[in-house]
Amino acid sequence: MSDTFTGRSGPGLLVRAALPAIPGINALPGIKKTGVSYEELSLAREPVVLERGAVDAYAELCGFPLKDTAPLPYPHMLAFPLHMALMSSPDFPSPAMGMVHIENSISGYRPIAVGEAVAVTATVGQPEPHPVGKAYRFLTVATVEGEVVWESTSTYLVRGKRNPDVSWPSDLAEVEASGPVFPLKADLGRRYAKVAGDYNPIHLYPLTAKALGFQRQIAHGMWTKARCIAALENRLPGAVRVDVAFKKPVFLPSSVAFGALKHLDGYDFSLRKSAAHKSGSDTLHLVGRTTAL
């Protein structure tokens, strides 16, 4: 199944996506039921011109220098509405608000210039068994005039029946924090939502986060990845792959410490709770690796 998508995500789409996760709500007319059988869902977005103001706002918030090219993770802003629309499809068998972003891989084949028109396609297939449920991989492809310039895979976990015989291996290495330290304000999630269109309530306010099981609001996972890439930005080649696994949430406000270690084809890196934080620095938030393409 494939279709074309022209809108943006926002609070309305996220509310609709959250409804099936609320007890009793998923029995009402018009609300998506779980258990629907499908093979593959796909959505395409018409070419979007990368505008200077939007690119600069994203770059500044995530710590990138302002350039005539977009930061490596920026096309995810164009893909996220497609992910939400796919999750909200009547044919998709799991409620979006029960899904946790656990891994993300980005391959940038060349820098994308401000002013270029980027078309995006997102596809999700059958779920894969995970030790604590099932996982969906959303493949995104970005093209400029037919040339594939960027790809990503976003892996989302739906917790459910445990699968003791299933493993979920990862070769991403932990790196000790060596600096810099990033202080994060309480409104980071709201500021990122404005530039990225991701208004998931868990990122906005303590009350909205508590309603979904968190003690207070948390930073967007893709902001933490972007901030790590920005810390390495001047050391990365024009064609590069960046893989990350999201570990523990970053509660706001807080401070986090970055660490990186050079390897043959790039860098291993991690993001941890800062030692300056009163509750210690043993919490691992993210591990990642860059690889030259």
Kinemage of the C-alpha trace (Angstrom):
@kinemage 1
@onewidth
@group {chain A} dominant
@subgroup {mainchain}
@vectorlist {calphas} color= white
{ca met a 1} P 0.000 0.000 0.000
{ca ser a 2} L 1.415 3.412 -0.930
{ca asp a 3} L 0.104 6.949 -1.082
{ca thr a 4} L 1.181 10.595 -1.226
{ca phe a 5} L 1.345 12.810 1.844
{ca thr a 6} L 1.489 16.606 1.658
{ca gly a 7} L 0.851 17.837 5.210
{ca arg a 8} L 2.888 18.295 8.380
{ca ser a 9} L 2.624 16.552 11.706
{ca gly a 10} L 1.380 18.492 14.705
{ca pro a 11} L -0.590 18.204 17.930
{ca gly a 12} L -3.748 17.072 16.125
{ca leu a 13} L -2.072 14.147 14.382
{ca leu a 14} L -0.340 13.113 17.612
{ca val a 15} L -3.630 13.195 19.535
{ca arg a 16} L -5.239 10.936 16.925
{ca ala a 17} L -2.239 8.625 17.089
{ca ala a 18} L -2.475 8.463 20.893
{ca leu a 19} L -6.185 7.586 21.115
{ca pro a 20} L -5.885 3.821 20.492
{ca ala a 21} L -3.430 3.562 23.411
{ca ile a 22} L -6.002 4.899 25.925
{ca pro a 23} L -8.007 2.109 27.643
{ca gly a 24} L -11.575 1.956 26.353
{ca ile a 25} L -11.026 4.533 23.620
{ca asn a 26} L -9.982 1.952 21.039
{ca ala a 27} L -13.462 0.410 21.187
{ca leu a 28} L -15.153 3.565 19.918
{ca pro a 29} L -16.261 3.973 16.277
{ca gly a 30} L -13.603 5.411 13.978
{ca ile a 31} L -10.690 4.503 16.273
{ca lys a 32} L -8.082 2.159 14.831
{ca lys a 33} L -8.159 -1.422 16.099
{ca thr a 34} L -5.037 -3.542 16.573
{ca gly a 35} L -4.453 -6.886 14.898
{ca val a 36} L -4.879 -5.705 11.296
{ca ser a 37} L -2.919 -7.791 8.778
{ca tyr a 38} L -0.728 -6.007 6.252
{ca glu a 39} L 2.430 -6.605 4.248
{ca glu a 40} L 3.935 -3.145 3.789
{ca leu a 41} L 2.814 0.467 4.066
{ca ser a 42} L 4.424 3.350 2.197
{ca leu a 43} L 3.897 7.099 1.921
{ca ala a 44} L 5.576 9.630 -0.355
{ca arg a 45} L 5.943 13.358 0.143
{ca glu a 46} L 6.118 15.802 -2.751
{ca pro a 47} L 9.454 17.673 -3.080
{ca val a 48} L 9.967 20.244 -0.326
{ca val a 49} L 12.383 23.130 -0.819
{ca leu a 50} L 14.832 23.438 2.074
{ca glu a 51} L 14.288 26.996 3.274
{ca arg a 52} L 17.025 29.038 4.920
{ca gly a 53} L 14.963 30.065 7.955
{ca ala a 54} L 13.846 26.534 8.828
{ca val a 55} L 17.306 25.026 8.319
{ca asp a 56} L 18.991 27.744 10.408
{ca ala a 57} L 16.459 27.397 13.246
{ca tyr a 58} L 17.120 23.654 13.394
{ca ala a 59} L 20.891 24.109 13.171
{ca glu a 60} L 20.981 26.649 15.998
{ca leu a 61} L 18.837 24.537 18.322
{ca cys a 62} L 20.916 21.398 17.723
{ca gly a 63} L 24.345 23.067 17.879
{ca phe a 64} L 25.327 23.010 14.209
{ca pro a 65} L 27.150 25.899 12.519
{ca leu a 66} L 25.087 27.850 9.999
{ca lys a 67} L 26.004 26.771 6.466
{ca asp a 68} L 24.604 26.724 2.946
{ca thr a 69} L 23.935 23.005 3.434
{ca ala a 70} L 21.514 21.316 5.830
{ca pro a 71} L 22.789 19.443 8.916
{ca leu a 72} L 23.007 15.693 8.338
{ca pro a 73} L 19.904 14.792 10.430
{ca tyr a 74} L 17.719 17.563 9.002
{ca pro a 75} L 15.810 15.436 6.413
{ca his a 76} L 14.332 13.541 9.365
{ca met a 77} L 12.170 16.664 9.840
{ca leu a 78} L 10.629 15.915 6.450
{ca ala a 79} L 10.270 12.201 7.213
{ca phe a 80} L 8.703 12.426 10.671
{ca pro a 81} L 5.220 13.457 9.429
{ca leu a 82} L 5.264 10.408 7.160
{ca his a 83} L 6.175 8.154 10.091
{ca met a 84} L 3.289 9.558 12.130
{ca ala a 85} L 0.866 9.206 9.227
{ca leu a 86} L 1.922 5.575 8.734
{ca met a 87} L 1.518 4.827 12.438
{ca ser a 88} L -1.915 6.484 12.356
{ca ser a 89} L -3.067 4.504 9.321
{ca pro a 90} L -6.069 2.213 9.919
{ca asp a 91} L -3.964 -0.575 8.405
{ca phe a 92} L -1.103 -0.205 10.907
{ca pro a 93} L -1.579 -2.709 13.749
{ca ser a 94} L -0.032 -0.860 16.717
{ca pro a 95} L -0.926 2.461 18.403
{ca ala a 96} L 1.721 5.136 17.890
{ca met a 97} L 1.871 6.247 21.523
{ca gly a 98} L 2.913 2.763 22.597
{ca met a 99} L 5.996 2.921 20.401
{ca val a 100} L 9.499 3.804 21.609
{ca his a 101} L 12.259 4.967 19.260
{ca ile a 102} L 15.153 2.620 20.136
{ca glu a 103} L 17.531 2.905 17.161
{ca asn a 104} L 18.228 5.233 14.269
{ca ser a 105} L 20.604 4.987 11.338
{ca ile a 106} L 21.266 7.823 8.879
{ca ser a 107} L 23.287 7.621 5.668
{ca gly a 108} L 24.065 10.923 3.987
{ca tyr a 109} L 25.517 10.386 0.513
{ca arg a 110} L 26.258 14.048 -0.113
{ca pro a 111} L 25.473 17.384 1.570
{ca ile a 112} L 22.026 18.762 0.677
{ca ala a 113} L 22.071 22.461 -0.150
{ca val a 114} L 19.627 25.030 1.155
{ca gly a 115} L 17.270 25.728 -1.752
{ca glu a 116} L 17.257 22.170 -3.100
{ca ala a 117} L 13.884 20.420 -3.394
{ca val a 118} L 13.850 17.118 -1.501
{ca ala a 119} L 11.286 14.361 -2.081
{ca val a 120} L 10.817 11.792 0.683
{ca thr a 121} L 9.368 8.274 0.799
{ca ala a 122} L 8.827 6.285 4.008
{ca thr a 123} L 8.033 2.578 4.196
{ca val a 124} L 7.328 0.195 7.077
{ca gly a 125} L 7.093 -3.564 6.772
{ca gln a 126} L 6.193 -6.436 9.054
{ca pro a 127} L 7.244 -6.233 12.718
{ca glu a 128} L 10.266 -8.177 13.937
{ca pro a 129} L 10.326 -10.084 17.238
{ca his a 130} L 12.175 -8.263 20.029
{ca pro a 131} L 13.103 -9.644 23.455
{ca val a 132} L 10.425 -7.492 25.122
{ca gly a 133} L 7.862 -7.191 22.328
{ca lys a 134} L 8.094 -6.400 18.633
{ca ala a 135} L 9.934 -3.798 16.569
{ca tyr a 136} L 9.095 -1.917 13.377
{ca arg a 137} L 11.721 -0.502 11.027
{ca phe a 138} L 10.722 2.633 9.106
{ca leu a 139} L 12.905 3.078 6.020
{ca thr a 140} L 13.111 6.631 4.649
{ca val a 141} L 14.641 7.609 1.311
{ca ala a 142} L 15.251 11.241 0.316
{ca thr a 143} L 15.927 12.186 -3.298
{ca val a 144} L 16.808 15.330 -5.244
{ca glu a 145} L 15.730 15.169 -8.884
{ca gly a 146} L 15.752 11.369 -8.703
{ca glu a 147} L 19.181 11.109 -7.016
{ca val a 148} L 19.192 9.302 -3.668
{ca val a 149} L 20.992 11.723 -1.341
{ca trp a 150} L 19.944 10.490 2.115
{ca glu a 151} L 18.487 7.381 3.753
{ca ser a 152} L 17.527 6.456 7.279
{ca thr a 153} L 16.106 3.576 9.279
{ca ser a 154} L 14.150 4.389 12.440
{ca thr a 155} L 13.415 1.393 14.659
{ca tyr a 156} L 10.455 1.620 17.037
{ca leu a 157} L 9.704 -0.840 19.838
{ca val a 158} L 6.219 -1.889 20.947
{ca arg a 159} L 6.449 -3.526 24.353
{ca gly a 160} L 4.345 -6.647 24.772
{ca lys a 161} L 4.799 -10.377 25.071
{ca arg a 162} L 8.374 -11.245 25.989
{ca asn a 163} L 10.377 -13.434 23.604
{ca pro a 164} L 13.076 -15.129 25.723
{ca asp a 165} L 14.601 -16.912 22.726
{ca val a 166} L 15.054 -13.694 20.710
{ca ser a 167} L 18.252 -11.629 20.857
{ca trp a 168} L 18.770 -8.023 19.698
{ca pro a 169} L 22.514 -7.687 19.100
{ca ser a 170} L 24.364 -4.395 18.762
{ca asp a 171} L 28.037 -3.697 18.097
{ca leu a 172} L 27.882 -0.059 19.217
{ca ala a 173} L 30.521 0.603 21.880
{ca glu a 174} L 30.148 2.684 25.043
{ca val a 175} L 32.547 5.616 25.357
{ca glu a 176} L 33.430 7.436 28.555
{ca ala a 177} L 32.350 11.058 28.838
{ca ser a 178} L 35.212 13.411 27.993
{ca gly a 179} L 33.286 16.612 27.210
{ca pro a 180} L 31.747 18.863 26.239
{ca val a 181} L 28.829 19.121 28.696
{ca phe a 182} L 25.473 20.345 27.372
{ca pro a 183} L 23.082 22.037 29.856
{ca leu a 184} L 19.485 21.370 28.843
{ca lys a 185} L 16.649 23.690 29.824
{ca ala a 186} L 13.141 22.556 30.759
{ca asp a 187} L 11.654 23.989 27.547
{ca leu a 188} L 13.995 22.125 25.163
{ca gly a 189} L 11.244 19.722 24.095
{ca arg a 190} L 8.858 22.573 23.291
{ca arg a 191} L 11.524 24.447 21.316
{ca tyr a 192} L 12.455 21.319 19.358
{ca ala a 193} L 8.784 20.584 18.663
{ca lys a 194} L 8.440 23.991 16.992
{ca val a 195} L 11.248 23.312 14.531
{ca ala a 196} L 10.706 19.565 14.075
{ca gly a 197} L 6.918 19.222 14.261
{ca asp a 198} L 7.168 16.476 16.916
{ca tyr a 199} L 4.621 17.488 19.580
{ca asn a 200} L 4.584 14.183 21.449
{ca pro a 201} L 3.275 15.099 24.949
{ca ile a 202} L 6.133 13.258 26.675
{ca his a 203} L 8.475 16.049 25.509
{ca leu a 204} L 6.426 19.128 26.399
{ca tyr a 205} L 5.442 19.612 30.059
{ca pro a 206} L 5.671 17.672 33.347
{ca leu a 207} L 1.897 17.132 33.425
{ca thr a 208} L 1.653 15.838 29.843
{ca ala a 209} L 4.655 13.569 30.387
{ca lys a 210} L 3.268 12.179 33.654
{ca ala a 211} L -0.004 11.346 31.903
{ca leu a 212} L 1.992 8.945 29.730
{ca gly a 213} L 4.079 7.409 32.490
{ca phe a 214} L 7.159 9.668 32.756
{ca gln a 215} L 8.147 11.542 35.917
{ca arg a 216} L 8.642 14.706 33.848
{ca gln a 217} L 9.226 15.721 30.233
{ca ile a 218} L 12.099 14.156 28.283
{ca ala a 219} L 14.296 15.370 25.430
{ca his a 220} L 13.557 14.110 21.919
{ca gly a 221} L 15.808 11.215 20.984
{ca met a 222} L 16.525 12.757 17.595
{ca trp a 223} L 17.635 15.977 19.286
{ca thr a 224} L 20.180 14.000 21.340
{ca lys a 225} L 21.439 12.321 18.172
{ca ala a 226} L 21.637 15.628 16.328
{ca arg a 227} L 23.536 17.250 19.216
{ca cys a 228} L 26.090 14.428 19.150
{ca ile a 229} L 26.535 14.746 15.383
{ca ala a 230} L 26.969 18.499 15.779
{ca ala a 231} L 29.778 17.885 18.283
{ca leu a 232} L 31.597 15.873 15.590
{ca glu a 233} L 30.394 17.853 12.564
{ca asn a 234} L 33.708 19.404 11.533
{ca arg a 235} L 35.410 15.982 11.673
{ca leu a 236} L 32.944 14.060 9.499
{ca pro a 237} L 33.238 13.476 5.737
{ca gly a 238} L 30.611 14.608 3.226
{ca ala a 239} L 29.379 11.025 2.804
{ca val a 240} L 28.829 9.368 6.177
{ca arg a 241} L 26.642 6.923 8.073
{ca val a 242} L 25.681 7.537 11.714
{ca asp a 243} L 24.109 4.752 13.785
{ca val a 244} L 22.749 5.240 17.305
{ca ala a 245} L 20.905 3.265 19.953
{ca phe a 246} L 18.776 5.208 22.424
{ca lys a 247} L 19.227 3.844 25.965
{ca lys a 248} L 17.770 5.863 28.869
{ca pro a 249} L 15.592 8.979 28.467
{ca val a 250} L 17.040 12.436 29.135
{ca phe a 251} L 14.787 14.137 31.672
{ca leu a 252} L 14.473 17.916 31.470
{ca pro a 253} L 15.979 20.049 32.819
{ca ser a 254} L 19.374 18.334 33.160
{ca ser a 255} L 22.883 18.340 31.775
{ca val a 256} L 24.532 15.667 29.620
{ca ala a 257} L 28.149 14.902 28.791
{ca phe a 258} L 29.455 13.839 25.394
{ca gly a 259} L 32.383 11.524 24.695
{ca ala a 260} L 33.943 10.313 21.434
{ca leu a 261} L 36.755 7.946 20.475
{ca lys a 262} L 38.350 7.722 17.012
{ca his a 263} L 38.288 4.418 15.165
{ca leu a 264} L 39.467 3.417 11.710
{ca asp a 265} L 36.455 4.667 9.726
{ca gly a 266} L 35.072 7.327 12.062
{ca tyr a 267} L 34.104 7.730 15.728
{ca asp a 268} L 32.381 5.833 18.499
{ca phe a 269} L 30.467 8.188 20.786
{ca ser a 270} L 28.176 8.262 23.807
{ca leu a 271} L 25.965 10.675 25.681
{ca arg a 272} L 25.708 10.326 29.470
{ca lys a 273} L 24.265 12.199 32.409
{ca ser a 274} L 26.768 14.881 33.351
{ca ala a 275} L 28.944 14.378 36.423
{ca ala a 276} L 27.900 17.905 37.409
{ca his a 277} L 24.348 16.623 37.932
{ca lys a 278} L 23.560 15.945 41.585
{ca ser a 279} L 22.309 12.402 40.961
{ca gly a 280} L 25.559 11.243 39.345
{ca ser a 281} L 26.829 10.461 35.879
{ca asp a 282} L 26.313 6.704 35.468
{ca thr a 283} L 23.209 6.987 33.268
{ca leu a 284} L 23.904 6.122 29.634
{ca his a 285} L 21.497 7.909 27.289
{ca leu a 286} L 22.857 7.097 23.828
{ca val a 287} L 25.611 5.157 22.071
{ca gly a 288} L 26.596 5.705 18.455
{ca arg a 289} L 29.093 5.308 15.658
{ca thr a 290} L 30.031 7.230 12.521
{ca thr a 291} L 31.357 5.438 9.460
{ca ala a 292} L 32.717 7.022 6.279
{ca leu a 293} L 30.868 5.955 3.127
